[in-house]
């Protein structure tokens, strides 16, 4: 033991010094365990109870996160006069003594997140007041109230970025941010704010404001004209009303998602808004009811009391005319609301729109008219509605559309015009609609073919999703003229019941194919023709054997889960398929525990990964066991079973062989005399010399 101590000491010294050329070149270890790289000292997670005083004196960045420092003394930072960035997040800091930063006048960034600064906030405030050059301050997670915050920020006029997220702030007024005239970014998320009373009026340079995850009930008379980004998501806002003015607002991004908005927000009349996020609210338009009743002439009166004056204002509550200039809007997300129609001309005010999300609403129809100039639209999501039809007017075009999601609706057919002018369409999702593809077999009882969706000739189409559409046999050439690389036919029980010739137009381009839960049998599809195929999903079928046509296909990913496979071919590891596979799913099949040789050989394939290998099970004697760790008793029983079968074959073959031998001997003896006479008569003549 004593002889080992010198060796261990030498090893620790070598490790601490960064033994090896690669480590020593990048990092230098200080006596306190901190790492140095250039002008940064990283002391994160070192269980330090105080600031180490033996670091390089010229460091500019000091990281002390995730330690146990409780007090930052007035002499703690004196050895580091050039410090510009100091991070003390996730400590137990409850006091910063006055005078601590007197020697750090050049400090620009200070992070004090996730500490206990609420205990001695007044003394900490006195220490912070000595930082004339401080630009960024993080006070998140310190249990601060609005009163404590106003004291801490009293003498920090140079601040440009401030985060007070995850505190105990409930109400903000004009006294909190009084002197922060240079502030550009303010983060107030995850507090308990329910009221804001002119708190931001003096922040003339504020550009980014985050009040997400609070308890704001409404935003009325919004007038921060200089603001560029406003995030008030995850509150309980029912109304958003901008100040009625013709002033130009700099607002570019407005996030009102995950609130309780009842009406489309009243936006600034003039703004630079390009992203409007309204997801997960309770909005709808009210001028028309689903039963056809019109509410266009319904008015309400508002009683407005301001001090001693009282005004009564009569307005048309259901006025759907949007008075805002939305010509620069590019992203509009109105998903997860209660819209069942869009007002006439609503989209006409958004000529620059590129992304429109209306999924998870109650839309029964979607009308695209010539008056809706959606020439820039690239992404249209109408999924999870109640669409029965799309109405495409004459002259309506979507020349830039690339992604079109119509999944989970009640569509039976699409108008032929919808793809006429979509010169850039690449992805169409029609999953979970009751439809068929053209052409389909004509029914004998019908004069005309039933309705179908025609995608033939869309040269740019590369991704098509048709899961759960109830396809009744693919026939003819429904994909002729396309360039499909991704095709999803999952959850269509009858899709493969027709002529498999539908694949012939995809042999050169198809890379990803999903046939999950399609009642697939081994001989239905010839995969050998799909030489470009890289990923194949065959899960959820009734395959009792691996399709022979797969052995020559160079797949990268194969999913065989939830089938009826008792085993894979014994030579599967030597096929081109195994040599190209990188990912293979095998679980939830009734494998035989005594025929797992193929599994052992697959585990030796270097590049192959089986993500569900731990879930792989097999059956033995009515028991289900893990294929990765079979008990020795089962392995021994399997070996005996193989040996016994060989012995059984030998026992069965031996009587047959003996019987044949005896029969041959009897025949030979019976014919022996006749054979000898015949040979003598033919060969007995003498030969002359």
C-alpha positions as CSV (number, residue, x, y, z in Angstrom):
1,X,0.0,0.0,0.0
2,X,2.8,2.4,0.9
3,X,4.5,1.6,-2.3
4,X,1.4,2.7,-4.3
5,X,1.2,6.2,-2.7
6,X,4.1,7.8,-4.7
7,X,2.7,6.4,-7.9
8,X,-0.8,7.7,-7.2
9,X,0.6,11.1,-6.2
10,X,2.6,11.3,-9.5
11,X,-0.5,10.4,-11.5
12,X,-2.6,13.1,-9.8
13,X,0.1,15.7,-10.5
14,X,0.3,14.7,-14.2
15,X,-3.5,14.9,-14.5
16,X,-3.8,18.3,-12.8
17,X,-1.1,19.6,-15.1
18,X,-3.0,18.6,-18.2
19,X,-0.7,15.6,-19.1
20,X,-0.7,15.2,-22.9
21,X,-0.1,17.6,-25.7
22,X,-3.8,18.1,-26.6
23,X,-5.0,19.0,-23.1
24,X,-2.1,21.0,-22.1
25,X,-2.3,23.2,-25.2
26,X,-5.9,24.2,-24.6
27,X,-6.3,24.3,-20.8
28,X,-4.2,25.1,-17.8
29,X,-5.3,23.9,-14.3
30,X,-5.1,26.3,-11.4
31,X,-4.3,25.1,-7.8
32,X,-8.1,25.5,-7.0
33,X,-9.1,23.2,-9.9
34,X,-10.3,26.0,-12.2
35,X,-9.6,25.7,-15.9
36,X,-8.0,28.6,-17.9
37,X,-8.4,29.2,-21.6
38,X,-7.0,32.5,-22.9
39,X,-8.6,35.2,-20.7
40,X,-11.3,33.0,-19.1
41,X,-11.2,31.1,-15.8
42,X,-13.9,28.4,-15.5
43,X,-14.5,27.3,-11.9
44,X,-17.9,25.8,-12.5
45,X,-19.0,23.0,-10.1
46,X,-15.9,23.0,-7.9
47,X,-17.7,23.2,-4.5
48,X,-16.0,26.5,-3.8
49,X,-17.3,28.5,-0.8
50,X,-15.4,31.7,-1.8
51,X,-13.8,33.3,-4.9
52,X,-10.4,31.8,-5.4
53,X,-7.6,34.3,-5.0
54,X,-4.8,32.4,-6.9
55,X,-6.1,32.7,-10.5
56,X,-4.3,34.6,-13.2
57,X,-4.6,38.3,-12.5
58,X,-5.3,39.3,-16.1
59,X,-8.5,37.3,-16.5
60,X,-11.5,39.1,-18.1
61,X,-14.1,36.4,-17.6
62,X,-14.7,34.4,-14.4
63,X,-17.3,31.6,-14.2
64,X,-18.2,30.5,-10.7
65,X,-21.5,28.8,-11.4
66,X,-22.9,25.9,-9.4
67,X,-20.8,26.3,-6.3
68,X,-21.6,27.0,-2.6
69,X,-20.6,30.7,-2.3
70,X,-22.8,32.5,0.3
71,X,-21.1,35.9,0.6
72,X,-19.2,38.0,-1.9
73,X,-16.9,40.0,0.3
74,X,-15.6,43.5,-0.5
75,X,-12.1,42.1,-1.2
76,X,-13.2,39.0,-3.2
77,X,-12.5,40.5,-6.7
78,X,-9.6,42.8,-5.9
79,X,-7.0,40.4,-7.5
80,X,-8.8,40.7,-10.9
81,X,-9.0,44.4,-11.9
82,X,-9.6,43.6,-15.6
83,X,-12.8,41.5,-15.0
84,X,-15.5,42.2,-17.6
85,X,-17.7,39.1,-17.2
86,X,-18.7,37.5,-13.9
87,X,-21.1,34.7,-13.5
88,X,-22.2,33.4,-10.0
89,X,-25.4,31.6,-10.9
90,X,-26.6,28.6,-8.9
91,X,-24.8,29.4,-5.7
92,X,-26.1,30.1,-2.2
93,X,-25.4,33.8,-2.5
94,X,-27.4,35.9,0.0
95,X,-25.1,39.0,0.4
96,X,-22.8,41.1,-1.8
97,X,-21.0,43.5,0.5
98,X,-20.9,47.2,-0.4
99,X,-17.6,48.0,-2.1
100,X,-17.2,44.6,-3.6
101,X,-17.1,46.0,-7.1
102,X,-15.0,49.1,-6.5
103,X,-12.0,47.4,-8.1
104,X,-14.2,46.1,-11.0
105,X,-15.2,49.3,-12.7
106,X,-15.0,47.6,-16.2
107,X,-17.5,44.9,-15.4
108,X,-20.0,44.6,-18.3
109,X,-21.9,41.3,-17.7
110,X,-23.0,40.1,-14.3
111,X,-25.1,36.9,-13.7
112,X,-26.5,36.3,-10.2
113,X,-29.3,33.9,-11.2
114,X,-30.7,31.3,-8.9
115,X,-29.4,32.6,-5.6
116,X,-30.9,34.0,-2.4
117,X,-30.5,37.8,-2.9
118,X,-33.9,38.6,-1.4
119,X,-32.4,38.2,2.1
120,X,-30.0,41.2,2.0
121,X,-31.1,43.0,-1.1
122,X,-30.5,46.6,0.2
123,X,-26.8,45.9,0.8
124,X,-26.5,44.1,-2.5
125,X,-28.1,47.1,-4.2
126,X,-25.4,49.3,-2.6
127,X,-22.7,47.0,-4.1
128,X,-24.3,47.1,-7.6
129,X,-24.4,50.9,-7.6
130,X,-20.6,50.9,-8.0
131,X,-20.8,49.4,-11.6
132,X,-21.0,52.4,-14.0
133,X,-20.2,50.2,-17.1
134,X,-22.6,47.3,-16.4
135,X,-24.6,46.4,-19.5
136,X,-26.1,43.0,-18.7
137,X,-27.6,41.8,-15.4
138,X,-29.3,38.5,-14.6
139,X,-31.3,38.4,-11.3
140,X,-33.5,35.4,-12.2
141,X,-34.6,33.0,-9.5
142,X,-33.9,35.1,-6.4
143,X,-37.4,35.3,-4.9
144,X,-37.5,39.1,-5.5
145,X,-40.6,41.2,-5.2
146,X,-41.3,44.4,-7.1
147,X,-40.2,46.5,-4.1
148,X,-36.9,44.7,-3.8
149,X,-36.4,45.0,-7.5
150,X,-36.9,48.8,-7.6
151,X,-34.2,49.1,-4.9
152,X,-31.7,46.9,-6.7
153,X,-32.1,48.8,-10.0
154,X,-32.1,52.3,-8.6
155,X,-28.5,53.2,-9.6
156,X,-27.9,51.2,-12.8
157,X,-28.6,53.6,-15.6
158,X,-26.2,51.9,-18.0
159,X,-28.1,48.6,-18.2
160,X,-29.0,47.4,-21.7
161,X,-30.2,43.9,-20.9
162,X,-32.0,42.8,-17.7
163,X,-33.5,39.4,-16.7
164,X,-35.7,39.1,-13.6
165,X,-37.4,35.9,-14.6
166,X,-38.6,33.3,-12.1
167,X,-39.1,35.7,-9.2
168,X,-42.1,36.8,-7.1
169,X,-43.1,40.0,-8.9
170,X,-46.9,40.6,-9.0
171,X,-47.4,44.2,-10.0
172,X,-45.3,46.7,-11.9
173,X,-45.6,50.5,-11.9
174,X,-43.6,53.5,-13.1
175,X,-41.3,53.4,-10.0
176,X,-39.6,50.0,-10.8
177,X,-37.6,50.8,-14.0
178,X,-37.3,54.6,-13.5
179,X,-33.6,55.1,-14.3
180,X,-33.1,52.4,-16.9
181,X,-33.1,54.8,-19.9
182,X,-30.6,52.7,-21.9
183,X,-32.5,49.4,-21.5
184,X,-32.9,47.4,-24.8
185,X,-34.1,44.0,-23.5
186,X,-36.2,43.0,-20.5
187,X,-37.2,39.5,-19.4
188,X,-40.0,39.2,-16.9
189,X,-41.2,35.7,-17.6
190,X,-42.4,33.2,-15.0
191,X,-43.4,35.6,-12.3
192,X,-46.9,36.4,-10.9
193,X,-47.6,39.6,-12.7
194,X,-51.2,40.5,-13.1
195,X,-51.1,44.2,-13.5
196,X,-48.8,46.7,-15.3
197,X,-49.4,50.4,-14.7
198,X,-47.2,52.5,-17.0
199,X,-44.1,50.6,-16.0
200,X,-42.5,50.8,-19.4
201,X,-43.3,54.4,-20.3
202,X,-39.8,55.7,-19.5
203,X,-38.0,52.9,-21.4
204,X,-37.7,54.8,-24.6
205,X,-35.0,52.4,-26.1
206,X,-36.7,49.1,-25.1
207,X,-36.8,46.8,-28.1
208,X,-37.4,43.3,-26.7
209,X,-40.0,42.6,-23.9
210,X,-40.8,39.1,-22.5
211,X,-43.7,38.8,-20.1
212,X,-44.5,35.2,-20.8
213,X,-45.8,32.8,-18.2
214,X,-47.6,35.3,-16.0
215,X,-51.2,36.2,-15.1
216,X,-51.9,39.1,-17.3
217,X,-55.7,39.3,-17.9
218,X,-55.6,41.9,-20.8
219,X,-53.4,44.3,-22.7
220,X,-55.2,47.6,-23.3
221,X,-53.9,50.8,-25.0
222,X,-50.6,49.2,-26.0
223,X,-48.4,52.1,-27.1
224,X,-44.8,51.1,-27.0
225,X,-44.0,52.3,-30.5
226,X,-40.3,51.6,-30.2
227,X,-40.7,47.9,-29.3
228,X,-39.7,45.3,-31.8
229,X,-40.5,42.0,-30.1
230,X,-43.3,41.5,-27.5
231,X,-43.9,38.1,-26.0
232,X,-46.9,37.8,-23.7
233,X,-47.6,34.1,-24.3
234,X,-48.8,31.8,-21.6
235,X,-50.9,34.4,-19.7
236,X,-54.7,34.6,-19.3
237,X,-55.2,37.5,-21.8
238,X,-58.7,37.9,-23.2
239,X,-58.3,41.3,-24.9
240,X,-55.4,42.8,-26.8
241,X,-56.1,46.4,-27.9
242,X,-53.4,48.6,-29.3
243,X,-53.5,52.4,-28.8
244,X,-55.6,54.0,-31.6
245,X,-53.0,56.1,-33.4
246,X,-51.5,56.5,-36.8
247,X,-48.0,56.5,-35.4
248,X,-45.6,54.0,-36.9
249,X,-44.9,51.1,-34.5
250,X,-41.6,49.3,-34.8
251,X,-43.2,46.0,-33.7
252,X,-42.0,43.0,-35.8
253,X,-42.9,40.0,-33.6
254,X,-46.0,39.7,-31.4
255,X,-46.5,36.4,-29.5
256,X,-50.0,36.1,-27.9
257,X,-50.1,32.3,-28.1
258,X,-51.5,30.2,-25.2
259,X,-53.8,32.7,-23.8
260,X,-57.6,33.1,-23.6
261,X,-58.2,35.6,-26.4
262,X,-61.8,35.8,-27.5
263,X,-61.3,38.1,-30.5
264,X,-58.7,38.7,-33.1
265,X,-56.3,41.3,-31.6
266,X,-56.7,45.0,-32.4
267,X,-53.2,45.7,-33.8
268,X,-51.4,49.0,-34.4
269,X,-52.6,50.6,-37.6
270,X,-49.1,51.2,-38.8
271,X,-46.4,48.6,-37.9
272,X,-43.6,46.5,-39.3
273,X,-45.2,43.3,-38.0
274,X,-43.9,40.1,-39.8
275,X,-44.8,37.4,-37.2
276,X,-48.1,37.2,-35.4
277,X,-48.5,34.1,-33.1
278,X,-52.1,33.5,-31.9
279,X,-51.9,29.7,-31.2
280,X,-54.0,28.1,-28.5
281,X,-56.6,30.7,-27.7
282,X,-60.4,30.8,-27.8
283,X,-60.8,33.1,-30.8
284,X,-63.5,33.0,-33.5
285,X,-65.2,35.5,-35.8
286,X,-68.7,36.4,-34.7
287,X,-70.4,38.2,-37.6
288,X,-72.0,35.0,-38.7
289,X,-73.2,32.1,-36.6
290,X,-73.0,28.5,-37.9
291,X,-76.8,28.4,-38.3
292,X,-76.6,31.3,-40.8
293,X,-77.7,34.1,-38.4
294,X,-76.0,37.4,-39.0
295,X,-74.8,39.6,-36.2
296,X,-73.5,42.4,-38.4
297,X,-75.8,45.1,-36.9
298,X,-75.4,44.2,-33.2
299,X,-73.9,47.1,-31.2
300,X,-72.9,47.4,-27.5
301,X,-72.2,50.4,-25.3
302,X,-69.1,50.9,-23.2
303,X,-69.2,53.0,-20.1
304,X,-65.8,54.6,-19.6
305,X,-65.1,56.3,-16.3
306,X,-61.9,58.4,-16.1
307,X,-61.6,60.3,-12.9
308,X,-64.6,62.6,-12.6
309,X,-65.6,62.2,-16.3
310,X,-67.9,59.6,-17.7
311,X,-68.2,58.7,-21.4
312,X,-70.5,56.3,-23.2
313,X,-69.2,54.8,-26.4
314,X,-71.3,52.8,-28.8
315,X,-69.4,50.4,-31.1
316,X,-70.2,47.6,-33.4
317,X,-68.9,44.6,-31.4
318,X,-68.8,42.2,-34.3
319,X,-67.0,44.4,-36.8
320,X,-64.5,42.1,-38.5
321,X,-62.9,44.7,-40.6
322,X,-59.1,44.8,-39.9
323,X,-57.9,48.4,-39.8
324,X,-54.3,47.4,-39.3
325,X,-51.7,47.5,-42.1
326,X,-50.6,43.9,-42.3
327,X,-48.8,44.2,-45.7
328,X,-45.5,43.1,-44.1
329,X,-46.9,40.1,-42.3
330,X,-45.1,36.8,-43.2
331,X,-46.1,34.4,-40.5
332,X,-49.6,34.1,-39.1
333,X,-50.3,31.2,-36.7
334,X,-54.0,30.9,-35.7
335,X,-53.9,27.2,-34.8
336,X,-55.8,25.7,-31.9
337,X,-58.6,28.2,-31.8
338,X,-62.4,28.0,-32.7
339,X,-62.5,29.6,-36.1
340,X,-65.1,28.0,-38.3
341,X,-64.8,30.6,-41.2
342,X,-62.6,33.5,-42.3
343,X,-64.2,36.8,-43.1
344,X,-64.3,37.8,-46.8
345,X,-61.1,39.6,-47.8
346,X,-59.3,38.7,-44.5
347,X,-56.3,37.2,-46.3
348,X,-56.3,39.9,-48.9
349,X,-54.6,42.3,-46.5
350,X,-51.5,40.0,-46.2
351,X,-49.8,40.0,-49.6
352,X,-46.4,39.1,-48.1
353,X,-47.7,36.0,-46.1
354,X,-45.4,33.0,-46.4
355,X,-46.6,30.8,-43.6
356,X,-50.3,30.4,-42.6
357,X,-51.3,27.9,-39.9
358,X,-55.0,27.3,-39.3
359,X,-54.8,23.8,-38.0
360,X,-56.9,22.5,-35.1
361,X,-59.9,24.8,-35.7
362,X,-63.5,24.2,-36.8
363,X,-63.2,25.1,-40.5
364,X,-65.8,23.4,-42.7
365,X,-64.8,25.1,-45.9
366,X,-61.7,27.0,-47.0
367,X,-62.2,29.4,-49.9
368,X,-59.4,30.6,-52.1
369,X,-60.5,33.4,-54.4
370,X,-58.8,35.6,-56.9
371,X,-59.0,38.5,-54.4
372,X,-56.7,36.7,-51.9
373,X,-53.2,37.6,-53.3
374,X,-51.2,34.7,-51.7
375,X,-48.5,34.7,-54.2
376,X,-45.8,34.4,-51.5
377,X,-47.4,31.6,-49.5
378,X,-45.0,28.6,-49.1
379,X,-46.6,26.8,-46.1
380,X,-50.4,26.2,-45.6
381,X,-51.6,24.1,-42.7
382,X,-55.3,23.3,-42.6
383,X,-55.0,20.0,-40.7
384,X,-57.3,18.8,-38.0
385,X,-60.3,20.8,-39.0
386,X,-63.7,19.6,-40.4
387,X,-63.1,20.4,-44.0
388,X,-65.5,18.9,-46.4
389,X,-64.4,20.8,-49.5
390,X,-61.9,23.3,-50.8
391,X,-63.2,26.1,-52.9
392,X,-60.8,27.4,-55.5
393,X,-62.1,30.3,-57.5
394,X,-61.2,31.1,-61.1
395,X,-57.9,32.8,-61.2
396,X,-56.9,31.8,-57.7
397,X,-53.3,30.6,-57.7
398,X,-50.7,29.5,-55.1
399,X,-47.5,29.8,-57.3
400,X,-45.0,29.6,-54.3
401,X,-46.7,26.9,-52.2
402,X,-44.4,24.1,-51.1
403,X,-46.0,22.5,-48.1
404,X,-49.7,21.7,-48.0
405,X,-51.1,19.9,-45.0
406,X,-54.7,18.8,-45.2
407,X,-54.5,15.8,-42.8
408,X,-57.4,14.8,-40.5
409,X,-60.3,16.3,-42.2
410,X,-63.4,15.0,-44.1
411,X,-62.2,15.5,-47.6
412,X,-63.2,13.0,-50.4
413,X,-61.8,15.0,-53.3
414,X,-59.7,18.0,-54.2
415,X,-60.5,20.5,-56.9
416,X,-58.2,19.9,-59.9
417,X,-57.3,23.5,-60.0
418,X,-55.6,23.4,-56.6
419,X,-52.4,22.0,-58.0
420,X,-52.6,23.7,-61.4
421,X,-50.4,26.6,-60.7
422,X,-48.4,25.2,-57.7
423,X,-45.1,25.1,-59.5
424,X,-43.0,24.6,-56.4
425,X,-45.2,22.1,-54.4
426,X,-43.0,19.5,-52.7
427,X,-45.0,18.1,-49.7
428,X,-48.7,17.2,-49.5
429,X,-50.2,15.5,-46.4
430,X,-53.7,14.0,-47.0
431,X,-53.6,11.5,-44.1
432,X,-56.8,10.6,-42.4
433,X,-59.2,11.7,-45.1
434,X,-61.5,9.2,-46.8
435,X,-60.3,9.4,-50.3
436,X,-58.8,7.4,-53.2
437,X,-56.2,8.2,-55.8
438,X,-56.9,8.5,-59.5
439,X,-57.0,6.2,-61.4
440,X,-58.8,3.5,-59.5
441,X,-60.8,0.5,-60.8
442,X,-64.2,1.4,-62.0
443,X,-67.1,-0.2,-60.1
444,X,-69.5,-2.2,-62.2
445,X,-72.5,-0.7,-60.5
446,X,-71.5,2.8,-61.2
447,X,-71.5,4.6,-64.6
448,X,-69.0,7.2,-63.4
449,X,-65.9,6.6,-61.3
450,X,-66.2,7.6,-57.6
451,X,-64.4,10.8,-56.5
452,X,-60.7,10.6,-56.3
453,X,-57.6,12.8,-55.9
454,X,-55.4,13.3,-58.9
455,X,-51.7,14.0,-58.3
456,X,-50.4,12.7,-61.6
457,X,-48.1,15.0,-63.4
458,X,-47.0,17.1,-60.4
459,X,-43.3,17.0,-61.2
460,X,-42.1,18.8,-58.1
461,X,-44.0,16.6,-55.6
462,X,-41.5,14.7,-53.5
463,X,-43.3,13.9,-50.2
464,X,-46.8,12.4,-50.1
465,X,-48.5,11.2,-46.9
466,X,-51.7,9.1,-47.3
467,X,-51.9,7.3,-43.9
468,X,-55.3,6.2,-42.8
469,X,-57.1,7.2,-46.0
470,X,-59.0,3.9,-46.5
471,X,-57.4,3.4,-49.9
472,X,-59.1,0.6,-51.8
473,X,-56.3,-0.9,-53.8
474,X,-53.8,1.1,-55.7
475,X,-54.1,0.4,-59.4
476,X,-53.0,1.8,-62.7
477,X,-50.3,4.5,-62.3
478,X,-51.5,7.0,-59.7
479,X,-48.0,8.4,-59.2
480,X,-47.1,8.9,-62.8
481,X,-45.2,12.1,-63.5
482,X,-44.2,12.7,-59.9
483,X,-40.7,12.5,-58.3
484,X,-41.7,11.0,-54.9
485,X,-38.9,10.4,-52.5
486,X,-41.1,9.9,-49.4
487,X,-44.4,7.9,-49.5
488,X,-46.5,7.0,-46.5
489,X,-49.3,4.4,-47.0
490,X,-49.7,3.4,-43.4
491,X,-53.0,2.2,-41.9
492,X,-54.6,1.4,-45.2
493,X,-55.7,-2.2,-44.9
494,X,-56.7,-2.6,-48.6
495,X,-54.1,-0.4,-50.3
496,X,-52.0,-3.3,-51.4
497,X,-54.8,-5.5,-52.6
498,X,-54.6,-4.4,-56.2
499,X,-52.0,-4.7,-58.9
500,X,-48.5,-3.9,-57.5
501,X,-47.6,-2.1,-60.7
502,X,-48.2,1.2,-58.9
503,X,-44.5,1.0,-57.8
504,X,-43.0,1.1,-61.3
505,X,-43.1,4.9,-61.5
506,X,-41.2,5.2,-58.2
507,X,-38.3,2.8,-58.7
508,X,-35.8,5.5,-59.5
509,X,-36.7,8.1,-56.9
510,X,-38.3,6.6,-53.8
511,X,-36.1,6.7,-50.7
512,X,-38.5,6.4,-47.8
513,X,-41.6,4.1,-47.8
514,X,-44.0,3.3,-45.0
515,X,-46.3,0.3,-45.2
516,X,-47.1,0.1,-41.6
517,X,-50.4,-1.7,-40.8
518,X,-51.3,-2.5,-44.5
519,X,-52.0,-6.2,-44.2
520,X,-48.8,-6.9,-46.0
521,X,-47.8,-10.4,-46.9
522,X,-44.3,-11.5,-48.0
523,X,-45.0,-11.8,-51.7
524,X,-47.2,-8.8,-52.3
525,X,-44.5,-6.2,-53.1
526,X,-41.3,-6.8,-55.0
527,X,-38.8,-4.5,-53.2
528,X,-35.9,-5.5,-55.3
529,X,-36.8,-2.9,-58.0
530,X,-36.5,0.0,-55.5
531,X,-32.8,0.4,-55.7
532,X,-32.9,3.9,-54.2
533,X,-34.9,2.9,-51.1
534,X,-33.1,3.9,-47.9
535,X,-35.8,3.5,-45.2
536,X,-38.7,1.0,-45.1
537,X,-41.3,0.6,-42.4
538,X,-43.1,-2.8,-42.4
539,X,-44.3,-2.7,-38.8
540,X,-47.8,-3.7,-37.7
541,X,-48.3,-6.3,-40.4
542,X,-48.6,-10.2,-40.4
543,X,-45.3,-11.1,-41.9
544,X,-44.3,-14.7,-41.0
545,X,-41.0,-14.4,-42.9
546,X,-38.7,-11.7,-44.1
547,X,-39.6,-10.9,-47.8
548,X,-37.0,-12.5,-50.0
549,X,-36.9,-9.5,-52.3
550,X,-35.4,-7.5,-49.4
551,X,-32.1,-9.4,-49.3
552,X,-30.6,-7.5,-52.2
553,X,-31.9,-4.0,-51.2
554,X,-29.4,-1.7,-49.6
555,X,-31.5,-0.2,-46.9
556,X,-30.2,2.0,-44.1
557,X,-33.3,1.7,-41.9
558,X,-35.8,-1.2,-41.6
559,X,-38.7,-1.5,-39.1
560,X,-40.1,-5.0,-38.6
561,X,-41.9,-4.5,-35.3
562,X,-45.3,-6.0,-34.5
563,X,-45.3,-8.8,-37.0
564,X,-45.4,-12.6,-36.8
565,X,-41.8,-13.4,-37.4
566,X,-40.5,-16.6,-35.6
567,X,-37.0,-16.0,-36.9
568,X,-35.0,-14.2,-39.6
569,X,-33.0,-16.2,-42.2
570,X,-29.9,-17.7,-40.7
571,X,-27.6,-16.1,-43.3
572,X,-29.2,-12.6,-42.9
573,X,-26.0,-11.1,-41.6
574,X,-24.2,-12.0,-44.8
575,X,-26.7,-10.4,-47.2
576,X,-26.3,-7.0,-48.8
577,X,-29.2,-5.8,-46.7
578,X,-27.3,-6.4,-43.4
579,X,-24.1,-4.9,-44.8
580,X,-26.0,-1.6,-45.6
581,X,-28.3,-1.4,-42.6
582,X,-27.6,1.1,-39.9
583,X,-30.8,1.0,-38.0
584,X,-33.1,-2.1,-37.4
585,X,-36.2,-2.4,-35.3
586,X,-37.2,-6.0,-34.3
587,X,-39.3,-6.0,-31.1
588,X,-42.8,-7.5,-30.6
589,X,-42.4,-10.6,-32.7
590,X,-42.9,-14.2,-31.5
591,X,-39.3,-15.3,-32.0
592,X,-38.3,-18.9,-31.1
593,X,-35.6,-18.9,-28.3
594,X,-34.0,-22.0,-29.8
595,X,-33.4,-20.4,-33.3
596,X,-31.7,-17.1,-32.4
597,X,-28.5,-17.8,-34.3
598,X,-29.5,-15.0,-36.7
599,X,-29.7,-12.5,-33.7
600,X,-26.3,-13.4,-32.5
601,X,-24.8,-12.9,-36.0
602,X,-26.6,-9.5,-36.4
603,X,-25.1,-8.3,-33.1
604,X,-21.7,-8.8,-34.7
605,X,-22.4,-6.5,-37.6
606,X,-20.3,-3.4,-36.7
607,X,-22.4,-0.5,-38.2
608,X,-25.8,-1.9,-37.3
609,X,-27.8,-0.4,-34.4
610,X,-30.9,-2.0,-32.9
611,X,-32.5,0.7,-30.8
612,X,-35.2,-1.7,-29.4
613,X,-32.7,-4.5,-28.7
614,X,-33.5,-4.5,-25.0
615,X,-37.1,-5.1,-25.8
616,X,-36.4,-8.1,-28.0
617,X,-38.2,-11.2,-26.6
618,X,-38.6,-14.8,-27.6
619,X,-40.8,-17.8,-26.6
620,X,-39.7,-21.0,-25.0
621,X,-42.1,-23.5,-23.4
622,X,-45.0,-21.0,-23.2
623,X,-42.7,-18.5,-21.5
624,X,-41.6,-15.1,-22.9
625,X,-37.9,-14.3,-22.2
626,X,-35.5,-11.6,-23.1
627,X,-33.4,-12.5,-26.1
628,X,-30.4,-10.5,-24.8
629,X,-30.1,-12.6,-21.6
630,X,-31.4,-16.1,-22.0
631,X,-31.0,-18.3,-18.8
632,X,-28.4,-21.0,-19.0
633,X,-31.1,-23.6,-18.4
634,X,-32.9,-22.5,-21.6
635,X,-29.7,-22.5,-23.6
636,X,-28.8,-26.0,-22.4
637,X,-32.4,-27.2,-23.2
638,X,-32.2,-25.8,-26.7
639,X,-28.8,-27.5,-27.3
640,X,-30.3,-30.8,-26.1
641,X,-33.3,-30.3,-28.3
642,X,-31.1,-29.9,-31.3
643,X,-29.0,-32.9,-30.3
644,X,-32.1,-35.0,-29.7
645,X,-33.5,-34.1,-33.1
646,X,-30.2,-35.2,-34.8
647,X,-30.4,-38.5,-32.9
648,X,-34.0,-38.9,-33.9
649,X,-33.2,-38.4,-37.6
650,X,-30.4,-41.0,-37.3
651,X,-32.6,-43.5,-35.6
652,X,-35.3,-43.0,-38.3
653,X,-32.7,-43.3,-41.2
654,X,-30.9,-46.4,-39.9
655,X,-33.7,-49.0,-40.4
656,X,-34.3,-47.8,-43.9
657,X,-30.6,-48.1,-44.8
658,X,-30.4,-51.6,-43.3
659,X,-33.5,-52.7,-45.2
660,X,-32.1,-51.5,-48.5
661,X,-28.8,-53.2,-47.8
662,X,-30.5,-56.6,-47.1
663,X,-32.7,-56.3,-50.2
664,X,-29.6,-55.6,-52.3
665,X,-27.8,-58.6,-50.9
666,X,-30.7,-61.0,-51.5
667,X,-31.1,-59.8,-55.0
668,X,-27.4,-60.2,-55.6
669,X,-27.4,-63.8,-54.3
670,X,-30.4,-64.8,-56.3
671,X,-28.9,-63.6,-59.5
672,X,-25.4,-64.7,-58.8
673,X,-25.4,-68.0,-60.9
674,X,-27.1,-66.5,-63.8
675,X,-24.8,-63.5,-63.9
676,X,-21.7,-65.8,-63.9
677,X,-23.0,-68.0,-66.7
678,X,-23.9,-65.0,-68.8
679,X,-20.4,-63.4,-68.3
680,X,-18.7,-66.8,-69.1
681,X,-20.7,-67.3,-72.3
682,X,-19.9,-63.8,-73.5
683,X,-16.3,-63.5,-72.4
684,X,-15.2,-67.2,-72.5
685,X,-14.0,-67.4,-76.1
686,X,-10.2,-67.9,-76.5
687,X,-8.1,-65.1,-78.1
688,X,-5.3,-65.8,-80.6
689,X,-1.8,-64.8,-79.8
